[in-house]
Amino acid sequence: MMGLDKDKNAVGDSKNFKYLNLLIHRGAKDIVLDSDIVLDDDEESKYKEGIKLDVDDFIIDGNGHTIDARAKTRIFDCTGKCITIKNIILKNGFAESGGAIRNNGELCIIDSSLTENAAWGPGGAIFNDYGKLTITGSTLSGNNADDGDYAGGAIFNNGGEITITGSTLSGN
């Protein structure tokens, strides 16, 4: 893990947002999670807008693990190109828009689940803000947005491009 102190950035059997942020920005182009990631109480203000996905040609393989923002912050703010998130559960994200993800980059979500995310504006799970978003083989369920006619419980698209195949959107 290139010098990352597992104990210093761990929460029980999970790791925190700081740990994941360090993994993303350490220079590797492909990471595979080996535990769940949970927002620590003292991380809320630092990651209010989410962990920056601002690197290009990057893959996060969740390896079946969960990233839990504990209904306090957004999980990811994607501005990079050719970013892939796969085999992961993103839950309890919360933000003004895009509870789990705000995307104005190029993002592919594969074989993943986005659940119980919320926004007090548009895009309960994802706010696609002039980005390119591809979702394949994934489930978006139980997400909520509270912005009247423009809510988009699962996804709100603001001028971007979206392709969804082989996926389920339910209960949003």
C-alpha positions as CSV (number, residue, x, y, z in Angstrom):
1,M,0.0,0.0,0.0
2,M,2.9,2.3,-0.6
3,G,3.5,3.5,3.0
4,L,-0.1,3.9,4.1
5,D,-0.5,3.1,7.8
6,K,-3.5,0.8,7.9
7,D,-4.1,1.3,11.6
8,K,-3.9,5.1,11.5
9,N,-6.6,5.3,8.8
10,A,-8.8,2.5,10.0
11,V,-12.3,2.4,11.6
12,G,-12.8,-1.0,13.1
13,D,-12.6,-3.5,10.2
14,S,-13.1,-0.6,7.7
15,K,-10.9,2.3,6.5
16,N,-11.8,6.0,6.2
17,F,-12.2,8.6,3.5
18,K,-8.7,9.9,4.1
19,Y,-7.3,6.4,3.4
20,L,-9.3,6.1,0.1
21,N,-8.2,9.6,-0.9
22,L,-4.6,8.7,-0.4
23,L,-5.0,5.5,-2.5
24,I,-6.6,7.5,-5.3
25,H,-3.9,10.1,-5.4
26,R,-0.8,8.0,-4.9
27,G,-0.2,7.7,-8.6
28,A,-1.5,4.1,-9.4
29,K,-4.0,3.8,-12.2
30,D,-5.9,0.8,-10.7
31,I,-6.9,0.2,-7.1
32,V,-8.7,-2.8,-5.5
33,L,-10.3,-2.2,-2.1
34,D,-9.6,-4.7,0.6
35,S,-12.1,-3.4,3.1
36,D,-15.1,-1.2,3.5
37,I,-14.6,2.6,3.6
38,V,-16.6,4.6,6.2
39,L,-16.5,8.4,6.8
40,D,-15.0,9.2,10.2
41,D,-16.7,11.8,12.4
42,D,-13.8,14.2,12.0
43,E,-13.7,14.0,8.2
44,E,-17.1,15.5,7.4
45,S,-15.9,19.1,6.8
46,K,-12.8,18.0,4.7
47,Y,-14.9,15.8,2.4
48,K,-18.1,17.7,2.2
49,E,-18.0,17.8,-1.6
50,G,-16.7,14.3,-1.8
51,I,-13.4,12.6,-2.5
52,K,-12.0,14.2,-5.7
53,L,-11.8,11.8,-8.7
54,D,-9.6,14.2,-10.6
55,V,-7.1,11.7,-12.2
56,D,-7.6,10.4,-15.7
57,D,-7.6,6.7,-16.8
58,F,-8.3,5.4,-13.4
59,I,-10.1,2.3,-12.0
60,I,-11.6,1.7,-8.6
61,D,-12.5,-2.0,-8.1
62,G,-14.6,-2.1,-4.9
63,N,-14.1,-5.9,-4.7
64,G,-17.6,-6.1,-3.3
65,H,-16.9,-3.6,-0.5
66,T,-19.0,-0.6,0.6
67,I,-18.3,3.1,0.8
68,D,-20.5,4.6,3.4
69,A,-20.7,8.4,3.9
70,R,-23.0,8.0,6.9
71,A,-25.5,10.6,5.4
72,K,-23.0,13.4,6.1
73,T,-21.2,14.1,2.8
74,R,-21.0,13.3,-0.9
75,I,-18.9,10.2,-1.7
76,F,-17.2,11.3,-5.0
77,D,-16.7,14.5,-7.0
78,C,-15.7,13.3,-10.5
79,T,-13.8,15.6,-12.9
80,G,-11.4,13.2,-14.4
81,K,-11.6,11.4,-17.8
82,C,-12.0,7.7,-18.3
83,I,-12.8,6.8,-14.7
84,T,-14.3,3.4,-13.9
85,I,-15.9,2.4,-10.6
86,K,-16.9,-1.2,-10.4
87,N,-18.0,-4.0,-8.0
88,I,-18.8,-1.5,-5.3
89,I,-21.7,-0.3,-3.0
90,L,-22.0,3.4,-2.5
91,K,-24.4,4.2,0.3
92,N,-25.6,7.0,2.5
93,G,-24.1,9.8,0.5
94,F,-25.6,13.3,1.1
95,A,-25.1,16.6,-0.6
96,E,-26.8,19.6,-2.1
97,S,-26.8,17.8,-5.5
98,G,-25.6,14.3,-6.3
99,G,-25.7,12.5,-2.9
100,A,-23.2,9.8,-3.9
101,I,-21.6,11.3,-7.0
102,R,-21.3,14.6,-8.8
103,N,-20.0,14.0,-12.3
104,N,-18.6,16.5,-14.8
105,G,-15.9,14.2,-16.1
106,E,-16.2,10.8,-17.9
107,L,-17.4,8.1,-15.5
108,C,-18.3,4.5,-16.0
109,I,-20.1,2.6,-13.2
110,I,-20.1,-1.2,-13.6
111,D,-21.7,-4.0,-11.6
112,S,-22.3,-1.7,-8.6
113,S,-25.1,-0.5,-6.3
114,L,-26.0,3.0,-5.3
115,T,-28.4,2.9,-2.4
116,E,-29.9,5.2,0.3
117,N,-28.2,8.3,-1.1
118,A,-29.9,11.7,-0.8
119,A,-29.7,15.3,-2.0
120,W,-31.7,18.3,-0.9
121,G,-31.4,19.4,-4.5
122,P,-31.3,17.4,-7.7
123,G,-29.8,13.9,-8.1
124,G,-30.3,11.7,-5.1
125,A,-27.6,9.3,-6.1
126,I,-25.9,11.0,-9.1
127,F,-25.9,14.6,-10.4
128,N,-24.4,14.4,-14.0
129,D,-23.3,18.0,-14.6
130,Y,-22.3,18.2,-18.2
131,G,-20.4,14.9,-17.8
132,K,-20.4,11.7,-19.7
133,L,-21.9,8.9,-17.6
134,T,-22.2,5.2,-18.4
135,I,-23.9,2.8,-16.1
136,T,-23.8,-1.0,-16.8
137,G,-25.2,-3.9,-14.8
138,S,-25.8,-1.8,-11.7
139,T,-28.7,-1.1,-9.3
140,L,-29.8,2.4,-8.1
141,S,-32.4,2.0,-5.4
142,G,-33.8,3.8,-2.4
143,N,-32.2,7.1,-3.4
144,N,-34.0,10.4,-2.7
145,A,-33.8,14.0,-4.1
146,D,-35.9,16.9,-2.8
147,D,-36.1,19.5,-5.5
148,G,-39.7,19.5,-6.7
149,D,-40.2,18.7,-10.4
150,Y,-36.4,18.6,-11.1
151,A,-35.5,16.1,-8.4
152,G,-34.2,12.9,-10.1
153,G,-34.3,10.5,-7.2
154,A,-31.7,8.3,-8.8
155,I,-30.1,10.5,-11.4
156,F,-30.4,14.1,-12.5
157,N,-28.8,15.0,-15.9
158,N,-27.8,18.6,-16.3
159,G,-26.7,18.8,-19.9
160,G,-24.6,15.7,-19.9
161,E,-24.6,12.4,-21.8
162,I,-26.0,9.3,-20.1
163,T,-26.0,5.6,-21.2
164,I,-27.6,3.0,-19.0
165,T,-27.7,-0.7,-19.9
166,G,-28.6,-3.9,-18.1
167,S,-29.3,-1.9,-14.9
168,T,-32.2,-1.5,-12.4
169,L,-33.5,1.8,-11.1
170,S,-36.2,1.2,-8.4
171,G,-37.7,2.9,-5.4
172,N,-36.1,6.2,-6.0
